[in-house]
Amino acid sequence: YGSDFNSQFTDPNGKLKNISKETFEKVNKEILQEVNVSPVITYFVMSYTNENLRDLSILDTPGFSSNDKEDAQRTADVIKEADALFWVFDANTGEINQTSLNIIREHLQDLPLYIIINKADTKSPNELEKLRKHIQSTIQKNNISVVDYILFSQKTPLNELMTTIRNVPQGNRKDEYVFNLYTDNS
């Protein structure tokens, strides 16, 4: 949360550098995938005015299925800072990446894990239930504990997800909640 839009990044030496709003808006995920920014940018840091972000930090990671070992290591590192892990699955995606499962099991420890099945509005209720059961079965076979499975889409009222987020017990931090939002693109 911030009183105005602010975009920064940390370089490999840990120095925080500013990015103008205009420059930030020109950069998209496709451009970042084409250009290897890992040697230059370690983390993006953003803030803007949105009451849902008050007292909340979201760490959006590339996840463990990334082909970039540095990205996978960054994801593992930020899990240690989080109060909860929200693993986002696209309802239109097939199998769960085994590498992701192995690394999450290794690094999750006592961190609460929530599974979000995104784009839920693109599937029928029967298809969603079949997908949820498949994800649940796969995760259980890998001895990973999940607090809740959440169906989400653009049509879902945001306050439903925010209620879940606000009810996650805080870790050692007393000033804000910190969440790792991990998107599996496998």
GIQUI-V666408 format. One line per field, one symbol per residue. ss: DSSP state (H for helix, E for strand, C for the rest). phi: phi as a letter, one per 20 degrees, with the letter a starting at -180 (. if undefined). psi: psi as a letter, one per 20 degrees, with the letter a starting at -180 (. if undefined). A space follows every 10 residues. Layout:
ss = ???
phi = ???
psi = ???
This chain:
ss = CCCCCEEEEE CCCCCEEEEC HHHHHHCCHH HHHHCCCCCC CCEEEEECCC HHHCCEEEEE ECCCCCCCHH HHHHHHHHHC CCCEEEEEEE CCCCCCCHHH HHHHHHHHCC CEEEEEEECH HHCCHHHHHH HHHHHHHHHH HCCCCCCEEE ECCCCCCHHH HHHHHHCCCC CCCCCCEEEE EEEECC
phi = .bfbfbccbd egeneececf gffgfeecgf ffffdfegfd cebeccbafb gfefmbcdde dfneeffeff ffffffffgf eeebddeedf feeefeffff gfffgfdfle ffddddeemf fecfgfffff fgffffffff feldecfbdd ebbfefggff ffffffefff ffedeaeccd dddedf
psi = prirppprqp rijjppqqpq hggghiprhg ghhhpnihih pgqqpqqroo hiipkpppoo qiaiiqiohg gghgghgihh iqhqpooppp ijqdqpphgg gghghhigcj pppppporkh iiqrhggggg gghggggggh hjlpppgqpp pqrhipphhg hhggghippq cipihqqpqp oppok.
